[in-house]
Amino acid sequence: MRKNRGFVALASAIALVAALFGGVSTALAATATVPQVQKQLDLNPGSTVSATFTYTITPKALTTGVGNEMTYTDGPTAAIADITLTDASNTAKNTGTGAITFGGKSDASAFAHAGVYAWTIKENTTQNTGVGTFQDDPQVYTLIATVVNGDNGLEFSSFVIAKGDVNSTANTDTDKASAIEFDNKYTENTTENNTDLTITKAVEGKQGDKSKQFEFTVTFTAPSVLPNGQTAAQALNAITATANGATDIQFADAADGATTRTVTFKAADAKGVTFSNVLVGTTYSVQETKVDGYTQSWKATANGAESTSQDNLLIGEKTNNGTMTNTHSDVTPTGLIINNLPFIMLGCVAVAGVVAYGAAKRKLEK
């Protein structure tokens, strides 16, 4: 089979199909620029991770719609540079690009001859060395390049990017792709003592009742990035509680479709509860039933940051805890104080003695 037969018609057919059907996207220029692989990593607030993402690019023979013509597979070795994200978070360092090269070149100079070439591109499984879980992007792309004889040698005249592992340059049912994009997710749960959430009760004041049980209500809200196959309700229902002296711990299971879950418990001074297996990025609000005679004050460490807010506190990789302090307002009873009665009686006796002495003296003077 003569692959070079009808090459001009082949290149025209690719551009025509793309323009008419929108099934693939093209990059056309005097000398087309090689596309790059683009990486997006989605994480919840409170999570950080470092990872390297690798890719496989494989030549593939596609039918062209021009007789028995097929795309070439004898091009130079194609490679995609690894993409490394270091200390990625939900707001920074969570994107990257990987250059595609052919024979180590970013242009067409390593090709042996003009023609139309195709490759499939996919992302390899991410190797996880952390405590969390990566959700890999299963998307496959087909990259089609047209190499032509230019004024200064071989050059790329166009690129076609199609979503999916296509079999023909003229697939009209292929999703349009403007770029080679891979979107991954990373989730993790609290697993260490300093990342689990611990809530503690403290009672202060000379007349504070350290045996008194105070009632708490904690409401958890699920984050937006969820483990693969899990709903928000399932992630919330996985949270567990360990009593650190707290009593009457009652969870209300989150129903399907719910994004919040509530738990109540009671705790006296120096008692509390630890919540484990919490999806990092979960937030919580805490309320305590007010008790007459006590003033409430709340202080928390939310993902390592100090806070006095009782709402929307972030549970992250760093320290997560909170203490609700109730200070009793000491009461001073009015009226006679029994403890001072002996001193009052002595004073009365002294006064009476002075009066009696004065009266006796006056009698003697008369």
C-alpha positions in Angstrom: 0.0 0.0 0.0 1.4 3.4 -0.9 0.8 5.6 2.1 2.0 8.7 0.4 -0.8 8.4 -2.2 -3.4 11.1 -1.9 -1.6 12.9 0.9 -2.8 16.3 -0.1 -6.4 15.0 -0.2 -5.9 13.4 3.2 -4.8 16.6 4.8 -7.7 18.5 3.2 -10.2 15.8 4.4 -9.1 16.1 8.0 -9.5 19.9 8.1 -12.8 19.6 6.2 -14.3 17.1 8.6 -13.2 19.1 11.6 -14.8 22.3 10.2 -18.0 20.6 9.2 -18.8 18.4 12.1 -16.9 19.9 15.1 -16.0 16.4 16.2 -12.4 17.3 16.6 -10.5 20.6 17.1 -7.6 21.8 15.0 -4.7 24.1 15.5 -3.8 25.6 12.1 -0.9 28.0 11.5 1.9 28.5 9.0 3.8 26.2 11.4 1.5 24.7 14.0 2.6 24.6 17.6 2.7 21.2 19.3 -0.1 21.0 22.0 0.9 20.4 25.6 -0.7 18.1 28.1 -2.5 20.2 30.8 -3.0 19.0 34.4 -5.6 20.1 36.9 -5.6 18.7 40.5 -8.7 19.3 42.6 -8.3 19.2 46.4 -10.3 20.2 49.4 -9.3 23.2 51.6 -6.9 21.9 54.3 -5.2 19.3 52.0 -1.8 19.5 50.5 0.0 16.9 48.4 3.0 16.4 46.1 2.7 14.1 43.2 4.2 13.3 39.8 1.9 12.5 36.9 3.1 10.4 33.9 1.7 9.7 30.5 1.8 7.2 27.7 1.7 8.3 24.0 1.4 5.4 21.4 1.4 5.6 17.6 -1.8 4.4 16.0 -2.8 3.8 12.4 -6.1 5.4 11.6 -8.2 5.1 8.4 -8.4 8.4 6.5 -11.4 7.9 4.3 -9.1 8.0 1.2 -9.2 4.5 -0.2 -7.1 2.2 2.0 -4.9 5.1 3.1 -3.8 4.9 6.8 -2.0 7.4 9.0 1.8 6.7 9.4 3.1 5.0 12.5 6.9 5.3 11.7 7.4 8.7 13.1 10.1 9.4 15.7 9.6 8.3 19.3 7.0 10.5 20.9 7.2 11.4 24.6 5.3 13.5 27.2 7.2 15.2 30.0 6.2 14.2 33.5 4.2 16.8 35.4 5.2 17.3 39.1 3.1 19.3 41.5 4.8 20.1 44.8 2.8 21.1 47.9 -0.4 21.5 45.8 -3.4 23.0 47.6 -6.9 23.9 46.5 -5.8 27.4 45.7 -2.1 27.2 44.6 0.4 25.0 42.7 -2.4 22.6 41.5 -1.9 23.0 37.8 0.9 22.1 35.4 1.8 21.3 31.8 3.8 18.6 30.1 5.5 19.1 26.7 5.0 16.6 23.9 8.2 15.9 21.9 9.0 13.8 18.8 12.5 12.4 18.8 13.3 14.8 21.6 12.3 17.7 19.4 9.4 20.2 19.8 9.2 20.6 16.0 8.9 18.2 13.1 12.6 18.1 12.3 13.0 14.5 13.6 10.4 13.1 11.2 11.8 11.2 8.2 9.1 12.2 5.8 5.9 14.2 5.3 2.6 12.6 6.0 -0.3 12.3 8.6 0.6 10.7 11.9 -1.6 9.7 14.9 -1.1 8.8 18.5 -3.2 7.9 21.5 -2.5 9.6 24.8 -3.5 8.5 28.2 -2.5 9.2 31.8 -0.8 6.5 33.9 -2.0 5.5 37.3 -0.7 7.9 39.9 1.6 6.4 42.5 0.4 7.4 45.9 2.9 7.7 48.7 0.8 9.9 51.0 -2.1 9.1 53.3 -4.8 10.1 50.8 -6.3 8.8 47.5 -5.9 10.0 44.0 -8.7 9.6 41.5 -7.1 9.2 38.1 -8.7 10.7 34.9 -9.5 7.8 32.5 -9.9 10.1 29.5 -8.1 9.0 26.3 -7.1 11.4 23.6 -6.1 10.9 19.9 -3.6 13.4 18.5 -3.4 13.7 14.8 -0.5 15.7 13.2 0.0 16.7 9.6 3.7 17.0 8.6 4.5 18.8 5.4 7.5 19.8 3.4 8.2 23.5 4.3 10.6 26.0 2.9 13.1 25.1 5.6 12.4 21.4 5.9 9.7 19.4 7.5 7.2 21.2 9.7 3.8 20.7 11.3 1.0 22.3 9.4 -1.9 21.2 11.7 -2.9 19.2 14.8 -6.2 17.6 15.5 -7.2 16.7 19.0 -10.0 14.2 19.5 -11.5 12.8 22.7 -11.4 9.1 22.8 -9.4 6.3 21.2 -10.7 6.9 17.6 -10.2 4.7 14.6 -10.5 7.2 11.8 -9.4 10.8 11.0 -13.0 11.4 9.9 -14.9 10.4 13.1 -17.9 12.7 13.2 -19.3 11.3 16.5 -16.2 12.2 18.6 -16.4 14.8 21.3 -14.7 18.0 20.5 -11.5 18.7 22.4 -9.7 22.0 22.4 -6.9 20.8 24.6 -5.4 17.6 26.1 -6.6 18.1 29.6 -6.5 15.6 32.6 -8.4 16.5 35.8 -7.5 14.5 38.9 -8.9 14.6 42.4 -7.2 14.0 45.7 -9.0 13.3 49.0 -7.8 12.3 52.5 -9.2 11.6 55.9 -7.9 12.6 59.3 -5.7 9.7 60.4 -3.4 11.0 63.1 -4.1 12.2 66.7 -3.2 15.8 65.8 -5.6 16.0 62.9 -8.6 14.3 64.4 -11.1 16.9 65.9 -11.2 17.0 69.7 -13.8 19.1 71.6 -13.3 19.6 75.3 -15.3 21.2 78.1 -13.7 23.5 80.8 -15.5 24.9 83.9 -14.0 27.9 85.7 -15.0 30.1 88.7 -14.8 29.5 92.4 -18.4 28.3 92.5 -18.3 26.5 89.1 -19.8 23.0 89.2 -17.1 20.8 87.7 -19.4 17.8 87.8 -22.2 19.5 85.8 -23.0 18.0 82.3 -23.2 20.6 79.6 -25.0 19.8 76.3 -23.3 20.2 72.9 -24.5 20.1 69.3 -21.9 19.8 66.5 -22.9 20.0 62.8 -20.5 18.7 60.1 -20.7 19.9 56.5 -19.2 17.8 53.7 -16.6 19.4 51.3 -17.0 19.6 47.6 -14.3 17.1 46.5 -15.4 13.6 47.5 -13.8 10.2 47.3 -14.4 8.3 44.1 -17.9 6.7 44.2 -18.9 8.4 47.6 -21.7 10.8 48.2 -21.5 13.6 50.7 -23.9 11.7 53.0 -21.7 8.6 52.9 -18.6 10.6 53.7 -20.3 12.2 56.7 -21.7 8.9 58.0 -18.2 7.5 58.1 -17.2 9.9 60.9 -16.8 8.2 64.2 -16.6 9.5 67.8 -14.5 8.4 70.8 -15.7 9.6 74.2 -13.0 11.3 76.3 -15.3 11.3 79.3 -18.2 12.7 77.3 -21.6 10.9 77.7 -24.8 10.4 75.7 -23.1 10.8 72.2 -25.9 10.7 69.6 -25.3 10.8 65.8 -28.1 11.6 63.4 -27.2 9.8 60.2 -27.2 11.9 57.0 -29.9 10.9 54.6 -29.2 10.4 50.8 -28.6 13.8 49.3 -27.7 15.5 52.6 -24.6 17.5 52.9 -24.7 17.9 56.7 -24.7 15.6 59.7 -25.4 16.5 63.4 -24.2 14.9 66.6 -25.0 15.8 70.2 -23.2 14.9 73.5 -22.8 15.9 77.1 -19.5 16.8 78.9 -18.4 18.0 82.3 -15.1 19.8 83.1 -12.0 18.3 81.4 -14.2 15.9 79.5 -14.9 15.8 75.7 -15.0 13.8 72.5 -12.7 13.0 69.6 -14.1 12.7 66.0 -12.1 10.6 63.6 -12.2 9.5 60.0 -13.2 13.0 59.0 -12.7 13.9 55.3 -10.2 16.7 55.2 -12.0 19.8 54.0 -15.1 19.1 56.1 -16.2 22.1 58.2 -18.1 22.1 61.5 -20.2 24.4 63.7 -20.5 23.9 67.5 -23.2 25.2 69.9 -23.7 24.6 73.6 -27.0 25.0 75.4 -26.7 28.0 77.7 -26.9 27.5 81.5 -27.9 30.3 83.9 -25.0 31.6 85.9 -22.3 30.6 83.4 -20.7 32.7 80.6 -19.6 30.8 77.5 -16.3 31.4 75.7 -15.0 29.3 72.8 -11.5 28.9 71.4 -10.5 26.6 68.6 -7.5 25.6 66.5 -8.8 24.9 63.0 -6.3 23.3 60.7 -3.5 24.9 62.8 -5.1 28.4 62.9 -6.5 30.0 66.0 -10.2 31.0 66.0 -13.0 32.1 68.3 -15.7 31.5 65.7 -18.1 28.7 66.4 -19.2 28.4 62.7 -17.6 27.0 59.5 -14.4 25.8 61.2 -12.1 23.9 58.8 -10.9 20.4 59.6 -7.6 20.0 57.8 -4.3 18.1 57.9 -3.0 20.2 60.8 -4.2 20.5 64.5 -7.9 20.6 65.0 -9.4 21.1 68.4 -11.7 23.4 70.4 -12.5 24.1 74.1 -15.8 25.5 75.4 -15.1 27.3 78.7 -18.0 28.1 81.0 -17.1 30.6 83.7 -19.4 30.8 86.7 -20.4 34.2 88.1 -19.6 34.0 91.8 -22.6 35.0 94.0 -22.2 37.0 97.3 -25.4 36.4 99.5 -26.9 39.5 101.0 -27.9 39.9 104.8 -26.1 38.5 107.9 -23.0 36.5 107.2 -22.9 33.7 109.8 -19.1 33.4 109.6 -18.8 36.9 111.0 -21.3 36.5 113.8 -18.7 35.9 116.6 -16.9 39.1 115.7 -20.2 41.0 115.7 -21.1 39.6 119.1 -17.7 40.6 120.5 -18.2 44.1 119.2 -21.6 44.3 120.9 -20.1 43.2 124.2 -17.4 45.7 123.9 -19.9 48.5 123.3 -22.1 47.3 126.1 -19.0 47.4 128.5 -18.1 50.9 127.5 -21.7 52.0 128.2 -21.8 50.2 131.6 -18.5 51.7 132.6 -19.7 55.2 131.7 -22.8 54.8 133.8 -21.0 53.5 136.8 -18.5 56.4 136.7 -21.3 59.0 136.7 -22.8 57.4 139.8 -19.5 57.6 141.7 -19.1 61.3 140.7 -22.5 62.1 142.2 
